[in-house]
Structures are given as C-alpha cells and as structure tokens.
Amino acid sequence: MIKAVIFDLDGTLIDTNDLILDTFQHVIKECLGRVPTEEELHHVYGKTLDEQMAFFSVERSQELVASYKAYYRTHMDERTHLFDGVKSLLDELFSKGIQMAAVTNKGSRGVHHAFDKFDIGKFFSAAITADDVVKGKPDPEGILAALNHLGVTAEEALFVGDSHSDILAAKNASVKSVLVGWTFFHEDHYATFEADFVIEKPLDLMDLITMSEEQFNVEIEKGLNDLANGKVVSAERVAKRMKRDYGV
C-alpha cells in the first residue's frame, strides 16, 4: 500500500523548463562564448548546479554558478508556474492522507521561495534540498532521508521526477519511480530511463495510489516486461489494465 509520495520540484511540479534552458544558454554564451549543445543539456539536466557548471568548465565553475543564479533569480517570478493539474493532485493526495515530501537538487532558498510563491509548502511534511545532503541525486541520500522523516518504508512510497537523475535516485533507494510525461526530454530519450511508470497528467498518479499491493506488483511485473520490449509504461495504460483485469 502506498502511504507516501516524494516529489522532485523543478520540471516535475513547477514548470521551470523554459527558464532553465534559457539560463543555460545565456550563461554559457556570456561566460564561455558558445551555445551549449542539446547533448550537453541532456547530460547535465537534473544534476546539482555545481556538477552542471563543472561539466562546462571546471576552472570557471564558480563563476558560472554565480552567473546562473543571478540570471535565474532575476526571471524566476515572471517565468515559472505550477504545471496544470499539480495543485489538484496535491489536494487529492492530501485529502486521502498520503504523506508528501520533496527531494530536490535545488537549494533551500529556492525551495522556500517556490513553496511561498505557489502556496504549496503546506502539503509537504519534509523538503530535502541540496543544502541538506552531502550528495545530490542520483545518490539516494535525499530520498532515504525523506523516507526516514515520513516514517515509511521504500515499498510504501513512490518517487516522482522528470530526469534520469531522479529515476536513478529512486532505483538506488529501492523506491518505485514515476516519470512525468511533461519532462524536458523527448519520449524516445526518456524511454531509456527505465522508470517503473510514466504519467501523462498529474492526476494520473492517483491510478497508482489507489491500487492494491497485489495489483501494484502485477503491474510492475508487466511494466518490466514492457520495458524489456522497448515500451514505455504509462499510468493511462495501467488504468485500462486495471479496469480490464480487476474491474476497477
């Protein structure tokens, strides 16, 4: 039985995708005199800011970090918002008594600002930020800390994210992973992440929450078979299977 959901923030609940892309392009061009390639962006997306900037230049990484933060903070209020359906999902989870936590490679300052701006902090029992861990995602440290804070086991939780680092962190923590279909990546690319599930809309997550443990395990096994055959497992497909196999 699922008792808790742990979320990434940027690109998962909060639409920062365009701003993040624009910030990368601005900073790399301003400081290094070139435009980052799509392959480079795919490589660094979801990692900590220090790791991202060191990838582009170890020698100038701190300059890049400072430039990134300055540009992002200047534009974040006007260019970020919750994805459609996120507030309804959080309300629904809260009403059903599902505990929630956030685990993000974002710093605590950015997390507190987002919680206040979008009025979603009230939903979260814990928020593990880049400032709270030694190693960010894909290391499982943050997810394990959230599980401990919530008092649930790995089997009783789902982790929802939008990047390969998110999915790897969930796997490293032995937590079932859910990839959002509104991720920065194209489906052909994110299929290689091997998430346990993919949801196309925020409220699709409720299809996974309402499963019995037996149904959930059956769908995971079917999902593994689908992945072995190169298919992406969506919550919509899960819902259709449940109606067909279980009458729910």
FIDREN-435771 format. One record per residue: residue in three letters; x, y, z of N, C-alpha, C in turn. Coordinates in steps of 0.05 Angstrom, whole numbers, plus 5000, padded with zeros to 4 digits. Example, Ala and Ser with C-alpha at 12.3 -4.5 7.8 and 13.67 -1.06 7.14 Angstrom:
<atoms>
ALA526448865156524649105156526449345156
SER525749555142527349795143525850015157
</atoms>
This chain:
<atoms>
MET501749765000500050005000501750255000
ILE501250444982502750684981501750885002
LYS503650965019503051145041504251425037
ALA506151445018507551705015508451734986
VAL508551984978509652054951511752264955
ILE514052214943516352404944516652524917
PHE516752784916516852934890519553074886
ASP520453074862522353284853520753534849
LEU522053764846520554014843520754124814
ASP523154224807523354354781522954154758
GLY521154224740520654054717518653834724
THR517953804749516053594758513453714767
LEU513653884788511354034797511354314786
ILE513654434784513954714776515154724748
ASP513754874731514754894703516955104702
THR519455014704521755174701523355114676
ASN522254934659523754824637524855044618
ASP523155224609524055424590526055614603
LEU525655684628527455864641530155734645
ILE530155474653532655334657534255314631
LEU532855254609534155234583535355514575
ASP533755724579534655984572537056074589
THR536955994615539156074633541755934625
PHE541555674619543955534609545155674584
GLN543455734565544355854541545656134546
HIS544356294563545356554569548056544583
VAL548256364603550756354619553056244603
ILE552656034589554855904574555756094551
LYS553956234539554656424518556156664529
GLU555056774551556257004564559056954575
CYS559356724588561956664601563956514584
LEU562856334567564656164552564656214522
GLY562856394513562856484486561756274466
ARG560056094475558855894457556055824467
VAL554655664451551955574459552155284466
PRO550955194489551054914496549454744476
THR550454504470549054324452546854184466
GLU544954074450542753914462543853674477
GLU545953554467547053314481548253394508
GLU549453624509550653724534548353774555
LEU546253904545543953964563542753704574
HIS542453504556541353254565543153124586
HIS545753154583547653034601547553154629
VAL547153424631547353554657544653584670
TYR542453564655539853624666539153444690
GLY538253564712537553414735539753384756
LYS542253454749544453434767544653694784
THR546353694804546653924820547854154804
LEU547454404812548454624797551454624795
ASP552754554817555754544817556654344797
GLU555354104796556153904776555653994748
GLN553454124744552754224717554854414707
MET555554614723557454824714560254714712
ALA561054524729563654404727563954244701
PHE561754134691561753984666562554174643
PHE561654424644562254614622565054734626
SER565954774651568654874656569354844685
VAL571154664691572054624718573354874729
GLU575055004713576555234722574755474728
ARG572455494713570755734717568055654728
SER567855434741565255324750563955514770
GLN565455634788564155804808563156064796
GLU564556164776563656394761561056334746
LEU560956094734558556004720556155974739
VAL556755854763554655824783553456094791
ALA555256284797554256544805552656684783
SER553556654758552156774736549456644732
TYR549356384735546856234732544856324753
LYS545656334778543856414799542856694795
ALA544556874787543757154784541657174761
TYR542057044739540157064717537556924724
TYR537756694736535356544743533556694762
ARG534856804783533356944804532057194793
THR533257324773532157564761529557504747
HIS529357264735527057204718525056994729
MET525656884753524156654762521256724769
ASP520656964779517957024787516057054763
GLU517057164741515457204718515256964699
ARG517156774702517356564682517056284693
THR516156254718515655994729512855974739
HIS511655734737508955694747508555394752
LEU506455324766505855044770504754924744
PHE505454674738504254544715501254504720
ASP499754514699496854474701496254204714
GLY494454214734493653974748495253904773
VAL497454044777499153984801497654044827
LYS496454284828495054354853492754164859
SER491354074839489153874843490253614853
LEU492553534842493853284851494653304881
LEU495953524888496753554916494353554935
ASP492253694927489753694943488653414946
GLU488653264924487552994925489152804943
LEU491752824940493552654957493152724986
PHE493052984992492753075020490152985031
SER487952995015485352915025485152615031
LYS486852465018486952175022488952085043
GLY490252285056492052225077494752125068
ILE495452165043498052085032500152295040
GLN502252215054504352395062505952475037
MET507052715038508652825016511152945025
ALA513252915009515853045014517053124987
ALA518853314989520353404965523253334968
VAL524453234947527353184947528453304921
THR530053504923530853664900533853734902
ASN535053774879537753874878537854174878
LYS535554294882535354584885536154664914
GLY537254894918537954994944535555064961
SER535955084987533755135006532455405001
ARG534055604993532955874987530955854965
GLY531555714943529755684921527255524928
VAL527655324944525355154953523355314969
HIS524355464989522655635006521155844989
HIS522555954970521356154953519056034937
ALA519555794925517555664909515155584926
PHE515655474950513455404968511655644975
ASP512955864980511456104987509956214962
LYS511356234940510156354916507756194906
PHE507855934907505755764896503855654918
ASP504455724943502755644966502455344967
ILE504655194965504554904966506154784989
GLY507554955004509154855026507454705047
LYS504854775049503154655069502654355063
PHE503154265039502753995032505053805040
PHE507353915044509753755048510653735077
SER510953485085511953435113514953455114
ALA516353445092519253465091520153575065
ALA522353725065523553825040526553785043
ILE527653605027530553555028531753695004
THR533453895010534654054988537553984985
ALA538854124965541654084961543354164985
ASP542254335001543754425025543554225048
ASP541854025046541453835067542853575064
VAL544253535041545553275036548453315028
VAL549953105031552753115021552853064991
LYS551052884982550952824953548152854943
GLY547852994921545153034909544452794892
LYS542052804881541152594863543152584839
PRO543852344829542452084832543151924857
ASP544852034875545251904901542651884916
PRO542151664930539551624944539351774970
GLU541451914979541452035005538952195012
GLY538152364993535852534998533252385001
ILE532852184984530452014985530351855011
LEU532651745018532751585043532151765067
ALA533152015067532552195088529552265090
ALA528352295066525452345066523852105076
LEU524651865068523251625079523451615109
ASN525751675119526151665148524451875162
HIS524352115150522752335162519752265162
LEU518852145140516052075138515251825153
GLY517251665161516651415176515451195159
VAL516251185133515250975115517550825103
THR516950585093519050425080519150495050
ALA521250395038521550435009519250324993
GLU518150095003515949954989513350114992
GLU513250295011510750445016510750725003
ALA512750774986513051044974513451024944
LEU512751244931513451294903515151544901
PHE516951544881518451784876517751884848
VAL516952134846516052254820518152464812
GLY519152434787521152624777521052654747
ASP522952814737522852874708525552824695
SER527552734709530252694697531352424702
HIS533452354688534852104692535952084720
SER536952304730538052314758535852244778
ASP533352334773531152274791530551964791
ILE530451854767529851564765532051394777
LEU534551474772536751324784536751344815
ALA536151584825536051624854533951444866
ALA531551424853529451254863530350964863
LYS531550874841532450594839534650544861
ASN536350734865538550704885537450684913
ALA535050804917533650794944531650564946
SER531450404924529550184923526650274924
VAL526150514914523450634913522450624884
LYS519850554880518750544853518750824842
SER519450844816519851114803517551164784
VAL516751424783514751524765515851764750
LEU516051734724517051954707514752114696
VAL514952374697512752544686513052574656
GLY510852544641510952554612511452834601
TRP511253044619511853314610514753394616
THR516453194617519253234621520553394598
PHE522753504603524353654584525153474560
PHE525253214564526353034544524152924526
HIS524952854502523152724483522752434491
GLU520352324485519752054493521851844484
ASP522951874461524951684452527351684470
HIS527951924482530251944500529551844528
TYR527151924539526551844566525751554569
ALA525151424547524651134548527050984558
THR529451094554531850964563532250984593
PHE530751164606531051204635530150954651
GLU528250794639527250554652525850614678
ALA524150824678522450874701520350654703
ASP519350604728517350394732514750474719
PHE514050734720511650834707512151114695
VAL510451184676510451454664507551554666
ILE507251804676504551924677504452154657
GLU502252184643501952394623500652644635
LYS499152614657497852844671498252804701
PRO498453024716498952984745496952804759
LEU494352824753492352664767492452374759
ASP493952304738494352024731495751874754
LEU497152014771498551894793496651744812
MET494151844813492251724831491551444823
ASP491851374797491351094789493350904802
LEU495751004807497750834821497250824851
ILE496351044862495951064891493650884900
THR491550854883489250704891489450404886
MET491650314875491950024870492349884897
SER491449634897492149464920495049374916
GLU496249274937499049184935499348964914
GLU497448784913497648564894497448674865
GLN495548854861495248974834497749124826
PHE498849274846501249434841503549254832
ASN504049034846506148854840505848724813
VAL503348654806502748544780503448744758
GLU502648994762503249204742506149254739
ILE507649244761510549284760511749064743
GLU510848814747511948584731511348624702
LYS508848714696508148764668509848994657
GLY510349194674511949414665514749334658
LEU515949154674518649064669518748914642
ASN516648764637516548624611516248814588
ASP514649024592514349234571517049374566
LEU518449434588521049574585522949394570
ALA522949134575524748954562524148944532
ASN521649014525520949024496520949304485
GLY522149494500522549764490520049934492
LYS518149864509515750024511515850204536
VAL514450424536514250604559511650534573
VAL511750514600509450434616508050694625
SER505650734617504150974625501950904645
ALA501251104662499151064681496451014667
GLU496151144644493751104628493450814621
ARG495650684612495550404605494950234630
VAL496150314652495650174677492650184684
ALA491450414682488550444688486850264671
LYS487550254645486050074627486349784634
ARG488749704642489249434651487649364676
MET487649554695486149514720483149464715
LYS482049634697479249604690478649344677
ARG480549254660480149004646480648764664
ASP482748774681483548544697482148524724
TYR481548764735480548764762477748894765
GLY476749014744474149144745474049394761
VAL476449534763476549784779477450004761
</atoms>
